[in-house]
Amino acid sequence: MSDFEQLFKQLYETNITKTTHREPYPAILPSRPELNQAGRVVLVPGGGTGVGHAIARSFVRASADTVLIVGRRPDVLAAAGSRLEQEAKASGTNTKIVTRTCDVVNLTQVEALWRDLASQGITVDVLVANAAKFTEPKPILELGADEVWSQFEVNAKSPLYFTEKFYSQPGEKQKFLVNVSTQAIHMTAHSGVALRPAYTLSKMAGTLLFQLIAQNVPPDKMQVISFHPGLIYNDGWKAMGLPLTPEQFDNDDLCGGFAVWATTNEAEFLHGRFVWAAWDVGELSTGEVRKRIDEDPYYLRASIVGLNGGLQA
Ligand SMILES: NC(=O)c1ccc[n+]([C@@H]2O[C@H](COP(=O)([O-])OP(=O)(O)OC[C@H]3O[C@@H](n4cnc5c(N)ncnc54)[C@H](OP(=O)(O)O)[C@@H]3O)[C@@H](O)[C@H]2O)c1
């Protein structure tokens, strides 16, 4: 095995659940009646490509009333929108697909998006914080403060702004927020991950942001879960020119199904935590892992390794 293949393989190493997945499995299938999304409007920034698109597709399969995808490129959104419409037909759901061009760091555009939804009487029930800015492989001090900060704008500030708008919508209906995070936040020393420290920094900021938001909001008002989607082949991976084929990556229906599951009451025990889509949800929900989640307020949350003992929630 080459050094590179060894590094890639390490990205799959995890020991939280004995069973891990790279393909969808029954408990997270969007067709499961318990995961049905009828009556819900789902908003996915970055839903035109990659992980966000797979998540949007799973919400279509789960019969969401409306799936709204957002991005900056109209052509990409239009193509993605028609794929989702085909998916709605193929899976026999009546999901309405809406596409909207919006730069998520342009607060005037974001404001207009939420104002338009409100003026149409549309309330968003599920927000998937997915859009992200990636970084070239350079140390933080070589990237420079402006570039590093621009990643905070997409990966932390914009999710906060969307969440403020989402949370402050009128009505008492329970809301669900799924934050697409990354394993990079807990693998900072992995030599592949370490090449892009500004991405890790800003994604950790976004993940800690949602953890702390969840601390002050009960899940029956807004359930908040962060997750690593797995390794999903996209233009970014392609551009790296790595000696990998798309087949070596995860099936993107895994992160899609997991995101849908994360918006159900079955996942409430994960409120404010960080998990991987690969971890078996049956094992997470029961036994030793569940016991530790219920007893240890720091487990699967961001903090300083080694300093948690003795501290109370
Ligand atoms: N793929 C993986 O293996 C992997 C692994 C771990 C975590 N993730 C996470 O998964 C999420 C999605 O990433 P991806 O892999 O699917 O990458 P991607 O295909 O590049 O998706 C990023 C999406 O965000 C949108 N976006 C970026 N900046 C935006 C802006 N300013 N305004 C509006 N939309 C914007 C992009 O659309 P436009 O360019 O058209 O605006 C694009 O649709 C990210 O949160 C990432 O951290 C991915």
The ligand as a Tripos MOL2 file, in Angstrom:
@<TRIPOS>MOLECULE
LIG
   48    52     1     0     0
SMALL
NO_CHARGES

@<TRIPOS>ATOM
      1 N1        -16.9970   15.6470    0.3780 N.am      1 LIG1
      2 C1        -16.4250   15.1750    1.4840 C.2       1 LIG1
      3 O1        -15.7050   14.1580    1.4480 O.2       1 LIG1
      4 C2        -16.6690   15.8800    2.7970 C.ar      1 LIG1
      5 C3        -16.0370   15.3590    3.9290 C.ar      1 LIG1
      6 C4        -16.2610   15.9880    5.1550 C.ar      1 LIG1
      7 C5        -17.0990   17.0810    5.2290 C.ar      1 LIG1
      8 N2        -17.6800   17.5900    4.1100 N.ar      1 LIG1
      9 C6        -18.5790   18.7480    4.2600 C.3       1 LIG1
     10 O2        -19.6610   18.5980    3.3820 O.3       1 LIG1
     11 C7        -20.2070   19.8770    3.0520 C.3       1 LIG1
     12 C8        -20.4390   19.9870    1.5510 C.3       1 LIG1
     13 O3        -19.2130   19.8670    0.9030 O.3       1 LIG1
     14 P1        -19.0560   19.0550   -0.4680 P.3       1 LIG1
     15 O4        -17.9890   18.0730   -0.2590 O.co2     1 LIG1
     16 O5        -20.3710   18.6390   -0.9620 O.co2     1 LIG1
     17 O6        -18.4270   20.1900   -1.3970 O.3       1 LIG1
     18 P2        -19.0200   20.9900   -2.6240 P.3       1 LIG1
     19 O7        -19.5940   20.0700   -3.6250 O.co2     1 LIG1
     20 O8        -17.9630   21.9370   -3.0630 O.co2     1 LIG1
     21 O9        -20.2160   21.7770   -1.9640 O.3       1 LIG1
     22 C9        -20.1400   23.0650   -1.4500 C.3       1 LIG1
     23 C10       -21.4510   23.7290   -1.8120 C.3       1 LIG1
     24 O10       -21.5530   24.9630   -1.1140 O.3       1 LIG1
     25 C11       -21.9550   25.9660   -2.0210 C.3       1 LIG1
     26 N3        -21.3610   27.2190   -1.5840 N.ar      1 LIG1
     27 C12       -20.0630   27.4540   -1.2560 C.ar      1 LIG1
     28 N4        -19.8930   28.7490   -0.9630 N.ar      1 LIG1
     29 C13       -21.1040   29.3410   -1.1030 C.ar      1 LIG1
     30 C14       -21.5660   30.6770   -0.9650 C.ar      1 LIG1
     31 N5        -20.7400   31.6600   -0.6040 N.pl3     1 LIG1
     32 N6        -22.8770   30.9270   -1.1810 N.ar      1 LIG1
     33 C15       -23.7160   29.9250   -1.5510 C.ar      1 LIG1
     34 N7        -23.3420   28.6430   -1.6980 N.ar      1 LIG1
     35 C16       -22.0420   28.3680   -1.4870 C.ar      1 LIG1
     36 C17       -21.4230   25.5410   -3.3820 C.3       1 LIG1
     37 O11       -22.2140   26.0580   -4.4410 O.3       1 LIG1
     38 P3        -21.7210   27.3230   -5.3350 P.3       1 LIG1
     39 O12       -20.2510   27.1670   -5.5440 O.co2     1 LIG1
     40 O13       -22.5270   27.2190   -6.5850 O.co2     1 LIG1
     41 O14       -22.0740   28.5300   -4.5410 O.co2     1 LIG1
     42 C18       -21.5560   24.0300   -3.3060 C.3       1 LIG1
     43 O15       -22.8300   23.6170   -3.7570 O.3       1 LIG1
     44 C19       -19.2390   20.9050    3.6250 C.3       1 LIG1
     45 O16       -19.7710   21.4260    4.8130 O.3       1 LIG1
     46 C20       -17.9730   20.0920    3.9120 C.3       1 LIG1
     47 O17       -17.2400   20.6510    4.9830 O.3       1 LIG1
     48 C21       -17.4750   17.0020    2.8920 C.ar      1 LIG1
@<TRIPOS>BOND
     1     1     2 1
     2     2     3 2
     3     2     4 1
     4     4     5 ar
     5     4    48 ar
     6     5     6 ar
     7     6     7 ar
     8     7     8 ar
     9     8     9 1
    10     8    48 ar
    11     9    10 1
    12     9    46 1
    13    10    11 1
    14    11    12 1
    15    11    44 1
    16    12    13 1
    17    13    14 1
    18    14    15 2
    19    14    16 1
    20    14    17 1
    21    17    18 1
    22    18    19 2
    23    18    20 1
    24    18    21 1
    25    21    22 1
    26    22    23 1
    27    23    24 1
    28    23    42 1
    29    24    25 1
    30    25    26 1
    31    25    36 1
    32    26    27 ar
    33    26    35 ar
    34    27    28 ar
    35    28    29 ar
    36    29    30 ar
    37    29    35 ar
    38    30    31 1
    39    30    32 ar
    40    32    33 ar
    41    33    34 ar
    42    34    35 ar
    43    36    37 1
    44    36    42 1
    45    37    38 1
    46    38    39 2
    47    38    40 1
    48    38    41 1
    49    42    43 1
    50    44    45 1
    51    44    46 1
    52    46    47 1
@<TRIPOS>SUBSTRUCTURE
     1 LIG1         1 GROUP 0 **** ****
